[in-house]
Amino acid sequence: MTTGEKISEGRKKLGLTQQQFADELGVTRQAVSRWESDFAFPETDKLIKMSEMFGCTTDYLLKYNQSNVDTSADDDEQKCQPHTFNPLKWSFEYKSKRQLCGMPLVHINIGFGRRAHGFFSVGLISSGIFSLGLLSAGVISLGLLSLGLISLGLLVLGGVAVGSIALGVLALGGVAVGIMALGGLAIGCFSFGGCSIGLFAFGGYANGHYVAIGDYAVGRIAFGKTTANGSRLSITPQSFGELKEEAWRLMDELPNFWKGLVSACKKLAQATMMITE
């Protein structure tokens, strides 16, 4: 087989069109066509890249007298084997033929400096609709550093974020920042945590702009199990029965936008003060 025939065979085994193959190599489709027709010869760096993609040696691509159907042990090591792990180069790639939204349905691309991009993608650097990787971005994303509408990881940014450090509309983590934040240290419009800071805060130490509920509470209206420091009203379990109606009245004066959170705060305050109606 000629070099051009081997390139054509390897490309077809990968399920790539000439244009897709050209895009992977950073050349034009016409260049690929000339290579496969043996009208031109690839540059060295392109041959190396092709050998990595095909899972074969550059010698196999260069030697005209080597057949891909040779059954000798030495030749078997040089045959093109797409979708196989190469332990010497620490890389593995699989790209499905089927595509969705202009992306491969599945793209697995593991190796240093490699990036996976597909509807379902897996790699050290990964992006797609469902994405898994050390550095991951997607609608649903899982990674050490994760960015997505729904994301999970060590350092996370997303609509729904879960991680050691989480930033999102709904954030859960050791350190959580968001509209709704739950964590050891939680900062948000409505925050719940060991140390909680927000417009409405609930936690061991709670600092709320409007309402604070916790063991030690600081805010405009503060419900403290042991200590309450409120600029408008300070309530402890001992004074809850006497001051409850005044607290509810002040909370009802808050903008209607917060009506749902005000209702939740009333229930939390009552549970914290261990008082039942």
HUGI-V672883 format. One record per run of one state. SS is the DSSP state (alpha for helix, beta for strand, coil for the rest). FROM is the first residue (numbers start at 1). TO is the last residue. Records with the same first field share a line. If there is no record, write none. Layout:
BEGIN
SS->FROM-TO + FROM-TO
END
This chain:
BEGIN
coil->1-2 + 14-17 + 26-28 + 37-43 + 55-57 + 63-72 + 79-85 + 87-90 + 96-98 + 101-102 + 111-114 + 124-124 + 236-236 + 253-255 + 273-277
alpha->3-13 + 18-25 + 29-36 + 44-54 + 58-62 + 73-78 + 237-252 + 256-272
beta->86-86 + 91-95 + 99-100 + 103-110 + 115-123 + 125-235
END
